Amino acid sequence: MRSISRYASLAAVAAVLATVPGSAQKTTGPKAQYSMDVSTMSGMGMGAMMGGGLGGLMGGGGDNYMLDLKLTSATPSPQQPEKADHFFLPAAKMGKSVPLVGDAPGKPSKPDRDYDPRGMEKPKGRLLMFWGCYTKAPKGQPFIIDFAKLPTAQMPANMPAQMRGMQAAAAARDANAAWWPNGQNGKQPKSGSSLRGEHRVASAYTPEIKFALMNDYMASLKVNPSEQLGAILLKWNSVPTATGYVAWAMGGMERAGQGGDLVMWTSASSKDGGAGMDWLSPAEVQRQIAAKNILPPTQTTCSIPAEAKAAAGGMMFGSMNAFGPEENFSFPPKPADPKAVWNIDWTAKVRFRAFASFMTGMGSMGAGGGEEGQPARKPKACKGPLGIPIPGSSC
C-alpha cells in the first residue's frame, strides 16, 4: 500500500519551486524534481499511520527509520515503466542503491482503495471533533457531523481541514513520477544508519541529481499518555532539532462504520488546524506556532479533553509529529546577473521529522457518555473501518 505522502498535488509542486532561492528571477524548468522524506518512527502501531493499515496497530514499540523517495520529471519517461536509482554512501546501510519505479507515462495506476474517495462507501454514524490542549473541552465542542444526514459519501464542505486535505491528496497522482519503496524494493534502513554526506539520483530520462546532506535522522520522539482529572495527559521528550510539535488522536474506531460515534482530536487551536498531519517547512511551522496550531519546541505536555476521552469510550489511538529541519538544493547555481535567465535543471527537497504513536485506555473499551450528556451510540460489532477487528476489543 502506498502512503499518502507518495501522492502529489499542485500545491506541493508550487511549494518546491517557492523554496528555490531567488525564485522571483526569470527561470525555466526544473526538468526534474526530487523529494526525500526522512522519518524517525517510534511507539506502538506506527505502521498504521504510515500506510500499513489497522493491522499495524500491533507493531512493536521500538525505533525505526523510514525513507520515502520520489522523482518527478517534467516530461513523460520514454521507458515503460519509469525507473531511476538513488545511490547512497555505505553509512546509510541501504546497499549501493535503491530503485525508484513508477507507472507507464500517462497511465497512472488505480489509486489505493483506502484513500480513494471514489471507492468509499457512505460512512455511518457521527464524527465528533475536539481540538486544543484542554483538560475540559471548552464551549462549542465537539463539532459534530452526522453522516446519516449527508446525501453522498463525499466529504462535506464543513469537514475539518485535515480530512479534506487527505481526500484531495488521494485524488491526485503524477503520471511522470517514480518512487521508493515500491514492489521491487522496500526494505527500510536500520538503526545506526546515517544519511549525512553525498547522494546521487540517476535515470535515463532526467538530469543527474547530486547533493550532500548536513542533517541526519532526528532523535526519537517518546510520548507517554496518562489519565489526569478524567482527561488524557500527554507528556513527551524534547527532541533537540524539533521546530514544533502537533498531536492528534482517534477513538471509537470499533464503532465506526456500524452507526456509532467516531471521535477525533487535534492539539491545534481550531478544528481546521489540521496541517500538522502533513510535512511542514520550518518557516511554515513558525507561522503555525504563531497561529497556535502547532505547539512550540519548548512545550512537552498537552491534554486531550475528558469529554473526548469519554466519547471515545476511554481508548484512543494517537500520533505526534516533531517537525524538523529541511534542506533544499537546485542546479545549476543561480546566475549572478539578475537579468540572466536561470535555466534550472533540477530541484531537490529533503525533509526531516520524528513521529511517535501511542495508545490510551487499552483495558477500557466500554461506551462512554457523549458531550452535553449525549450517550455514545453502542456498536453493533467490535470491528473498525474496513471491517478489521480493533486490538483490545472483545472480538
N, C-alpha and C positions, 0 to 999 in steps of 0.2 A: 504494500500500500504506500502510495506516495504521500508525503507530509504536505501540509498546507503551504509550507514555505517554498515548495517547488512550483507553485503556480505564480504566474507573472501578471502584473497589472500595468496599465499605462502610468498610474501614479508611481509605481516602483521604478519604472524606467526613467520617468522625469526626475525622480529623486537622485538617481545615479548621475544624470547629466548635471544636476544642480550642484553636485559636490565637486565638479571639476574646477580647479582654481581658475579664476578669470573667465568664467563661462559667459560673461557679457560680451567678450570679444567675438568677432565673427568666426564661426567654426564650421567644419564639415565632419561627418562621422558621428560617433565612432563606428568602425566597421564591425567591432565585436565588443561585447560587454561580459565581464566575468564577475561572479559573486561567490563568496566563500563565507558561510555562516559557521561559526565556531562555538560550540556549547560545551559547558561542563555540567553534567547531569548528576543529580543526587536525589535520594528519597525514594519512597515507595511508589511503585506504579508509574515510573517515568515513561515507560513505553506507551501508556495510554494517551498521554498528552503529546506525543511526538509521532503520531500516526500508527501506533501499534494496536489501537482499538482497546476495548474494555478488558480484553484478556491480559493486557499489560499491567493491570492493577495489582497483580500478584507478584510483580517483579521485585527483585531484592532491593535493599536499601543502600547499596554501595555507590561509589562514584563511577561515572563513565564519561568518556569523551564522545562527542558526536560532531561530525562534519556534514555539511550539505553544500555541494558544489554545483554550479550551473554556468554554462557557457551559452551565450546568445549571439547569433550572427545577424548582421543587418540584412543579409540576403539568404535564401534557402541554400542548404548544402547540396552539392552535386552527388553526394553519397546517399545510399539508401540502406540503412538509416544513417543519421548523423553519428559521428564518433570523434572523440578527442581524447587526449591523455593529460593528466595532471601529474607532473614529476616532482617528487619530494626528496629532501635530504634524508640520510639514514636515521637521524634523530627522530623523525616523525613516525618511524616504525610502521610505515604504510607500504613497504615494498618500494621498488623503483618508481612505480607509477600506478594510478588507478584509471580505468576507462570511464569516460563520460559518454553516455549513449542517449540518443533522442529518437523521436519518431521520424518517419519519412517526411520530407518537406511538404508542407501544405496539408498533411494528413495526420493531425494530432489524434492520439488515442482517445477513446471514450473516457471522460472524467470518472474518477472513482465514485462509486455509488454513495459512499458515506458522506461525501462532500458535495455531491451534485444535487441541487435543489430540484432538478427535473425528474430525479428518480425517487424523491422522497414522498412518503405518504403524508396525508394531512395529520399534524400532531393532535393529540388528545389532551384533555385536562387543562391546567393553567401553568403559567410561568409567573413565579413570584421573584421580583428582583429587588435586592438590597444593595446598599453601597455605603462606603465610608467606614472609618475606624471608630466604631461606637460600641459601648457595652450594651446600650439600649437604643434601638432604632428610633431616629427622630420622626417627627410628624411628617406624613406624606409617604412613608414607606410601609409596606412594599409597593412597588409598581407592579400591577397585575395585568396580564394578558390572558384572556380566556380563549383558547384555541377553538373551542366549540362554536364560538360566535364569528369566526373568520370564514370568509367564503371560499378560500383556496388554501393550498399548502404553502404558498409563498409567505415570506416574512412580512409582517405588517409594517406600515410606514413608521409607526411609533415603537418599533422594536429597538431595544438598546443597540447602540452603535457597533459594539463588538460583534454581535451576531449578524448584523447586516454586512459588516466587513468580511466575515467568514463566508457568507453566501456569495458575495461579489467575487471574492478571490477564487472560489470554487468554480465559477462560471467561465473563467479565463484560462487559456493555455496559449503558450507561444510555440508555434509550429517550427520555429527556427532554433530551438533550444536543445541542448544535450546536458545531462545531469548525472550526478553520482550522489548516493547509492542508486543502483539500478539492478536489473535482472541478471546482469553479467557479474557484478561485483558489488558487495555492500558491507564488507567486514569493517567495522569501525575501529579506530585506534584504541590502544590500551593505555592504562595508567602508566605514567613515566615517559610518554612520548612528548615531543616538543615540535612546535611549528615555526620557531624563530629561524630566520635565515631565508635562503633563496627558494623561490618556487617558479616553475615553468609550466605553461599550458600550451600544448601544440596540437594542431589539427590541419587537415588538408584544405580547409575552407575558411579559416580565419588567420589573421596575423599572429605570429608567436607572441605570447604574453609572458613577461618576466617581471617579477617583483620580489622584494625582500621584506619580511615581516619583522617588526620590532617587538610586537606583543606576542603573547602566548596564551594557552588555555588559562582561564580565570581560576582562582581558588574556589573550592566548592562552597555552595550555599546550604546551610542546615537550618531547617525550620522545625521548631518544637511547639506543637499546639497543646494547650491545657485549658481546663474549664475554670472560669473565674466569674463569679456573680451571675451564673447562668449563661454567660457568653463564652466564646472561644477566644482565648488569648493566644496570639501568635508571637513567638519570640524567635529571632534568627541572629546569626553571627554577622559581624561586619565584614564584608568582602572588600579587600584592600583597593581593588581597581574599579569597584562599582560606582556608577554615576547616579543611580537611583534604583528604587525597588517598586514593584507592583505585585499584588496578590489577588487571586480570585478563587472561588470555591463553588462547588455544586453539591446539591443534596436532593434526596427524593428520586434518585435515578431508578430505583426499583419500582417506583410508581409511574414514571414517565412512560407514555405510550399505552397506559392502562386506565387513563382517566383521572390520574392523581396529579398532585402538585409537584412541579419541578422547581427547585429553589436555586437561584444564582446570587452570588455576592461578589463585589469587587471592592478593593481598597480605595478606588478613585473617589473623588468628592462628589461625583454625579454618576447617574446610571449610564450616561453617554461617554464616560471617560474610559472606554474600552480599548484604547490604542495600545495599552500595555501588553496585550496578548501578542502583539507583533514585535518586530525588531525596531528599535528607535535609536537614532543618532544621538551623540552626546548633546548637540545643540537642541534637538527636539526634547530630550529628557529635561533639560533646563527649563524649556518653555512649559512643559507639563508639570514640573515641580512648582513653578510659579502659579499655575492654574490649579494646584492641589490635586492633580490627577495621578501624579507619581510621587512616591514617598522619597524624601531626601536621603542621601547616602549616610547621614548621621543617625537616621531613625532605625531602630531594631525591634520595635513592637507595634502591634496593631490588633484590634479586637473585631471579631465577627459578631454582630449583634445577637443578643439572646433570642430575639424573635426569629431571626434567620435559622438559628440552631434548632429551635422548637419546630418551626415549619418543616424543616428537613428531616425531622424525626431523630435528631441527635447526631446522625452520621453524615459527614461531608467529605468529599474528595477535593483537595485544594492544590494549587500550584503557585509558585512565585518566580518572578524574573528579577535577576540582578543585572541591570544593563551595564555594559562595559564599554571599552574603547572601540574605535573604528579607524581603519586605515584605508585611504583612497589613493589610487595610482592612475596614471594616464601616460600615453606615449603617442607621438614624440612630445618633448617638453614644449611648453607654451613659448611662442616666438617673443623675443624681446621687443620687437616693434609692435605696438598696439594696433597698428593699421594692417599688419600682415594677417592673412587668413590662417587660422590654426586648423590644420588637417589632422584630426585625431584618428589614429589607427585603432586604439583600444582603451577601455577604462576597466578598472578592477576595484571592487569594494570588498573589504574583509571586516566582518562584524563579530564581536565577542559578547558572550553573556554567560551567566551562571543560572541554572534552572533547578528548582527543587520542587518536589511534590510531597504531599502529606495526607494523612487520613485522620479524621477525628471520630470519636464515638463508635469504635469498632464493635463494641458489645451492646450498642443501643440503636436498634433498628425500628423501634416502635413508632407509631404515628404520633406526632405532637400537635399542639394547638397552633392554628394559624394566627395571622396578625389581626388584632382587634377581636380576639375571641373566636375567630372562624376556625372550626375544626379542619385539620388536614384530611383530605379525602383518602380513604383507605384503598390500598392496592388490591387489584383482583388477582394478581400473581406477582411473585417476587422476582421479576425479570426487568431488566433495564431496556434502553434503546436497542433496537435490532434484535430483541428477544434474548440477549445474553444475560445469564444469571449474574447478580451482583455479589461479589465476595462478602461474606459476613451475614448474608441473608439466610433464611431457613430453607432455601431451595436444595 
